[in-house]
Amino acid sequence: MAAQDPYPKLTAKEHAQVGWYVARMAKRCVAGEDVDRADLERKVDRILDNARKREAK
């Protein structure tokens, strides 16, 4: 039995957005551990959730 991929198929736009948000999260990590990244994590989660919904159709 093949292992199921935990991440949905993303469009080119979604790939770019996730990459941008991950880069911003990394920049915030460099700024310090006490810097909040929750807003960016929510944005990435929302993109992945929408892609999962689209894939389920």
Sequence and secondary structure as in RCSB ss.txt:
>XXXX:A:sequence
MAAQDPYPKLTAKEHAQVGWYVARMAKRCVAGEDVDRADLERKVDRILDNARKREAK
>XXXX:A:secstr
     SS    HHHHHHHHHHHHHHHHHHHH TTS  HHHHHHHHHHHHHHHHHHH 
